[in-house]
Amino acid sequence: MTPAEALREKLAVAVFPDDLFGENCYLIRRRDTTSALVVDPGLQVERVLGRVRQDGLTVERILVTHGHIDHVGGVPQVHRETGAPIAMHPDDLAILDWERFGQMPFVPSGFTPFSIDTRLAHGTALSFQDMSLRVLHTPGHTQGSVCFLFGLDCFAGDTLFQRGIGRTDLPGGDTQKIIFSIRNVLYHLPPKTVVYPGHGPSTTIEEEMLLNPFVPSDR
């Protein structure tokens, strides 16, 4: 068993899609402890926190792939309840439109502006118990979009989907940048890497290199 495969054996991943946008929040936990991470808590935050309470988990960090409301709507509530620090790329501060977010009827109650505790950059290593995850900066969907890599598991936000890519027509979006990020960052990961996207089912790097119609592999 390779180190990456051994790392995968230590982790349990639960996905919580929201009912409006189909945005995936991921709860990552150590199988042998009660430590956990929350990736992109959005409109489904009550269900996520319900699982945290039910399983007696300690959330060590909130990981944010990018600053769109469906991915950050539940961040303040998780932060208030757990005290977990918030990790996000600072380039997405420009799209955190607090006044507009607060007026959206679907946003969880008690939504308030939050601060970034850990400012992410490409190559940042974050510790989780005795493990480490690596941050990949993948601009294109937004300027501050990042992916979180645990060995052979990649939490890709809205950069790469099963047979799709994130939209680039919103503020901060750039089609050429997202194609560059996928081809030159994500497609250089091991083919067996599992991609957990911000919407829709999981996939693998190998599948997308072969079958993604938006970014065919040039390798």
Phi, psi and omega in degrees: 000130180284162176304321180294320178292323177296322178297317180300323181296336183277346189252143170241131184243124174245138181246139181232094176286145175273161188277346184263307184256350186068026180284135183266120167261136181247134173251112182255127180227153171284130181296331185259007178219184174254015180279143184212162172234148176242126180253121173057059175291125183238232186286344181268018191303325181297321178293321179295312179294328175300320177291321178301314180294314183301318184267002179062041185274153172251114180278117184272334181199147172256120182256128183242122180282330177190172194264021176284149190299326180292344179257346182239358185303330181260000183302311182301322182291318177295319180297316180296316186284325187253339185075007183292138177291156184254127180245126184202156177281131184293342180295344178266003174301328183294337182256006175277086182272085189302317183296315180291319178302316183295338181268354181287129188294338184268355183291138180305144180298148180082011179294128179221159176301148178230162178252153176275123177275323179236114181273120186272154174213166180299128180090354177304134176254129179244133181273147175217101188057235180264016181247170179223140173246152182246139179266132175246118177279119185230068182296155179149305173291315167221169181291331183256017181298136177226161171240152180246122186249119172249094179057251181257020177239125183237119177265104200260003181055222182256027176279309184228130177244172170295111180062026179204177176222166179292149178293153184234016182262008177260166181308131181090353182281149181205112185297316181296324180291320182291323177296318178298315181299318181291313183290322190259350177242297186290320181288355175266359174284161177304139183305329182279000179302128177274130179259121175257102187275169180286344177212141174085184186283164177287163180211191175229160177299319181300314180299316184289324176298327181273324195239350182289118184286343183272327181224079175293146181292141175257014180260000000 
